[in-house]
Amino acid sequence: MTQIEKDDKLNSYYGIIAECKYFLHDTDWQMHRELDGDKPMSQEIKTKRIEARAKVNEYEEYIKQLIAEPVDPEIHEDMGMQIPEGESVVE
């Protein structure tokens, strides 16, 4: 996997985590309302919150694994040639 492919995957994973965290943040008030003894949170929201937390944990683990993976030497798209490790296309 090239660095570009790795970065694309990382960005995708971070996006999924952000969506899940947004949902959790957006529904926190329902949890607080229930804890204060007012109206209970719907079972559907409780289930979705559990799934969102699990997905955050899952994708954070994917990120750790992906960061630990080595990258292949990149292929320069314009010329279709391999760039030796440690060298750059930009001077």
C-alpha positions in Angstrom: 0.0 0.0 0.0 1.3 3.4 -0.9 1.3 6.4 1.5 -1.5 8.0 -0.5 -3.6 4.8 -0.2 -2.8 4.7 3.5 -3.8 8.3 4.0 -7.1 7.8 2.1 -8.0 4.9 4.4 -7.0 6.9 7.5 -9.1 9.8 6.4 -12.1 7.5 5.8 -11.7 5.9 9.2 -11.4 9.3 10.9 -14.6 10.3 9.1 -16.5 7.3 10.4 -15.3 8.0 13.9 -16.3 11.7 13.6 -19.8 10.7 12.5 -20.2 8.3 15.4 -19.0 10.8 17.9 -21.3 13.4 16.5 -24.3 11.1 17.0 -23.2 10.3 20.6 -22.8 14.0 21.3 -26.1 14.8 19.6 -28.0 12.3 21.8 -26.2 13.0 25.1 -29.1 15.2 26.2 -31.5 12.2 26.1 -29.2 10.2 28.3 -28.9 13.0 30.8 -32.7 13.5 30.8 -33.1 9.9 31.6 -30.5 9.9 34.3 -32.2 12.9 35.9 -35.3 10.8 36.3 -37.3 12.4 33.5 -38.4 10.7 30.3 -36.5 7.5 29.4 -34.4 7.3 26.3 -35.9 5.1 23.6 -34.4 1.6 23.2 -33.6 2.4 19.6 -31.4 5.3 20.6 -29.8 3.3 23.3 -29.0 0.5 20.8 -27.6 3.0 18.3 -25.4 4.6 21.0 -24.0 1.2 21.9 -23.3 0.5 18.2 -21.7 3.9 17.7 -19.4 3.5 20.7 -18.4 0.0 19.5 -17.7 1.4 16.0 -15.5 4.1 17.4 -13.5 1.6 19.3 -13.3 -0.7 16.3 -12.1 2.0 13.9 -9.6 3.4 16.4 -8.1 -0.1 16.5 -8.0 -0.2 12.7 -6.2 3.1 12.7 -3.5 1.8 15.1 -3.0 -1.2 12.9 -2.9 0.8 9.7 -0.4 3.3 11.2 1.9 0.3 12.1 1.8 -1.1 8.6 4.8 -0.3 6.4 4.2 1.5 3.1 5.4 0.4 -0.3 7.6 2.7 -2.3 5.2 5.1 -4.1 4.5 5.0 -7.8 4.8 8.5 -9.4 1.5 8.7 -11.2 2.7 11.2 -13.9 5.6 9.1 -15.2 4.6 5.7 -14.1 7.9 5.1 -12.4 8.8 3.8 -9.0 10.5 6.3 -6.7 13.4 4.8 -4.7 12.9 4.9 -0.9 14.3 8.0 0.6 14.1 10.1 -2.6 11.5 12.6 -3.6 9.9 13.7 -6.8 10.0 17.3 -5.6 13.4 19.1 -5.7 
